[in-house]
Amino acid sequence: MITILDAVGRLSAALGGSPAAKLAASALVEADALGLPRFGIAMLDEWTADAAPVPARDGSQAIGWLDCTSCFAPLAVASATLDLAETAGQFGVAAVFLRGVRGFGRLAPFVRHLADAGLLGIAGAEGPPFVAPHGGTRPVIGTNPLALAVGQGSNRVVIDVATSTATMADIRNARVSGAPLPDGIALDGEGRPTNIASEVAALLPRGGQIGSLLGLVVELMAGVAGGGRGDPKGRGVFFLAVDPARAGEDVDWQAKLAGLKGDWTDGGGHWPRGGSLPPETELDGDFAQRLDTYLDRMTGQPGR
């Protein structure tokens, strides 16, 4: 067995040992610990020793656009998150748009880092067309996850949702297993509802029109404003960070957040936490073996 803490430390060292490496490693290991292996260390399949360094942004500006085509995506996203936290602290608000981003896992760990820095973080990622608009019959946008986090400690809230009824990983898994899909989540090539994963040509938006419009928001931000739409080299991703303390002493945002949490939970609602796990959480032997295999390839030193 290996704990999350140990796994993050070993993977972080293999990725260079920087703060961005630690955040990227934490995000990947956490996904495996949550039972989401396709968003975990499987992303290391795209790691190469000659990956380009993460591009630096202009620290004198509150907004930036970065081409991450030749970078290892989890490191690029982690580096952009750390830089964004610093920039938002300087200007009160900051945004970064990334393009050419390949697989990097979940958004939750990165917006959660912004929340831990005292900021409100929002992020979204667009991708290849796989989701039809509400009322439509063919794919136009990606699964387009959207995430938000704010607050610290027990009041922290982390929301990370796909705007589609399922993910591409769900469809791949169903194709392998042969399991039927639930009703109302997918269309075939003729625009007809289907329960057969091998026939799926498009997913439907989560929650109908609301999910469709949220997916469109992500596409407008990451795909249009960020320049990622239609890029064959990778996804478009955006991050926005706001320092709520800039509202001044007249607005106690932390008290308002605590009050909202109380009202929400008293009303029977679930307060989303984004899937964070204690660092002493143990991972199974299969994960440890897979991690060793990746680390052997990355470091060229078996068992390290």
N, C-alpha and C positions, 0 to 999 in steps of 0.2 A: 504494500500500500504506500501511497504518497499523498501528502497533504497539498492543498491549493498553494499554501505559502512556499513549500519546497519546489513545487512545479513551476511557479511563477519565477522564483529565484533562478532556477536552472535555465529556463527558457529566456529570461531577460538577459542573462549573461551571454547566451549564444547569439542574441540579437544585438549585442554591443554594450549592454549595461547602462545605457543612458536612461533618463527619466521617461522618455518616449518608449524605449524598449520595455520598461517595467509596465507601463500602462497598456501597451499592445499585448504583452504576455499575459497580463491579468485578464484582459478581455477575452482572449482565446481560451485560456484555461477555464475561466468561469463558464463559458458556453458549454464545454464538455461536462463540467460539474452539474450543469442544469439539464443534462440529457439532450443537448443540441449539438451533436458532434460535427454536423456539416458546417456549423458556424464557429467551430473550435480550432484545435491544432491541425485539422485537415487543411486549413488555410496555408499551412507551411509548405504544401505542395508547390506553391507559387514563389517560395523564397529562393533566391539565387545569391551567391556570394558577390556577384558583380552588379547587383541592383544599384540604381542611381541613388545618390544621397537625396534626402528629402529637401525640396527646394525651400529656400528661406523667403519669408515675406518681408515687405518693407515695414519696419516697425514704426515708421512715422505716420502710417495711415491706419485708420480704424477698419478698413475693408480691404480684402485682397483676393486675388484669383491665382490659383496654383495648378500647374500641369504636373500630375503625378504618374504619368504614363509609364515611366521606367522605374518607379519606386515599388518597394514591397508595401502593399496597400495598408496592412494594419499599422506599420510604423508611420506611414504618411498621415493617416488619420489621427493617430496618437500625437504625433508632433504638432499637427495643426490644432488639436484640442489644447495642448499645453500652451502654445503660442497665443491662442485666442483668449485664454484665461488671463494671461499677462496683459494683452492689449485691451481687453475690456476693463481691467483694473485701472488702466491709464486713461482711457477715453470715456468710460461709463457704458459704452456699447461697442461691439465689434462683430464683424462677420467675415467668414472666409468661404470661398467657393472652390471646390476641388473638381478636377475633371481627369478622365483617364484612370479612374480608380477601379481596380479589380476587387476580388472578394476580400472583405475585411471583417465579416462577422456581424455582431449586433451593435446597434447604436447606443443601447442603454448604458454600457460602462463609460462611454465618452461624455454623454450629457450628465451622468452622475458625477463625474470628475468636476465638471463645471459647477454643479450644485455644491459640491464639497468645498469649492473655492469661494462660496458666497454669492454665486451668480445664478441667474436663470438661463438655462441652456436649452436651445431648440436645434434639432437636426433632422435632416431628411436625405434620402438617397433615391435617385431614379435609376432606371435600368432598361434593358431591352423590352420592347412591347410584349406583354403577356397578359394584360388585363383589359377587358372591354369596358368602355364607358357605360354608365347606367342606361339601360335601354338599348345598348348597342349589340353588335353581333361579331365583332372582330377585335383583336388586341390593338390597343393604341398606346398605352403607357405600361410601365413596369409595376411590380408589386408595391413599390414606393413606400417603404416604411417611414414613419414619422415618430420622433421622440422628443420628450420634454422632461426636464428635471429642475427642481428648485427646492431649497431648504436643506437643513442639516439635521443629523441625529434622528430621533424618532419621528419628527415631522416631515422629513424629506419625502418627496413624492417623485417617482420616476415612471413615466409613461412611455412605452415603446410598442407600437403596433404596426402591423402591415395594413395597408389600406385595401387589400384584397381579401377574399374569402379564405385563401390558403396561400402557401408559398410555393415557389418552384421546387424546393426540397420535398415538400409534401407530395407533389405530383410524381417526382422521381421515385420516392419511396413506394408509392402505390403502384407504379409501373413495375418495379422489381418484385413486389410481393404479390401483385395481382389482385389486391384488395379493392373492392368497389369504393367509389367516392361517395360522400354524402350528396343528397339531392341539393340542387340549387347553388352549386359552387363553380360549375365549369360548362363550357360550350365546346362543341366539336367544330370541325372545319367548315361546316355548313351553317354555323351559328345556332345549332340546336343544343338543348341541354343534354349532358351526358354524364354517366356515372363510371365510365371506363377510362382509366388514366391514359391508356395508349392512344385514345382518340382526342384528348384535350388539345384544343388549339387556343383557348383563351380562358382565363379565370374571370369571375364576376367580382365586382367591388363589394367590400364588406359593408353591410348595412344599407345597401342600395344607393340612393342618390347622395347621402351624406358621405359615405366612404368614397364614392366616385369623385366628389368635389374635393375631399381631402387629398386624394391621390393626385388630382389636378393641381392643387396648391404646391405639392412637393415637386411636380413636374415643372411648374412655372418657376420655382425657386432654383432647384438644382439643375434642371434641364435647359431652361430658357435663360434666366438671369445668370446662372453659373456656366452655361455653355456646354453642358454635358449631353444634351439630347442628340441622339443619332451618332454619337462618337463610337466607332467600332473598337476603340482601344480600351474602353472601360466606362464606368458609371460616372454620373455627376453627383456630388455630395455637397450639402451646405451645412454650415454651423453658424448659429447666431448666439451671442452671449450678451446679457444685460445685467448691469449691477443695480439691483433694486435699492441699495442703500443711497444711491444718488437722489432718490426722492426727498431726502432730508429727514430731519428729526420729527417732522409733523406726520410722517407716515411710518408706523411701526409694522413693516411688512412681515416680519417674523411672527408677531402676535396675530396678524391677520391670517397667516398661513396656519398657525396652530388652531385658531378659531374655525377656519374652514375644515381642517381635518376633523375636529370634534363634531362639527355639524354633519359632515359627510358620514362618519362612522356611526354617530347617533341615529342617523337616518337609515341605517342598514347598509351603507355603501362599503365597498372594499377600497382601502387606501393603497394604491399600487406602489410597490417598492422597487420594481425593476429587476428582481431576481438576484440581488446581491447575496453572497454566502460568506460565512465566517472563514477566515484564512486557515483555520485548523481542520476544515472539512476534508475528509479523506476521499480520494479517488481510487477506483478499482485497479486491479492488476492489468487489465487490458489497456487502460489509459496509460499506465506507467510504461508498458512495453511500446506502445505507439510513440510516446514522447521520447523514449530512448532511441528509437529508430530515427526519428527526425533529428535529434541532437547529434547522433553519430554522423549523419550526413552533413549537418551544418558545421560541426567543429572538426570532423575528421579524427576525433579521438573517442573511440568506443568507451561507453560507460561514464562519460563525463556529462 
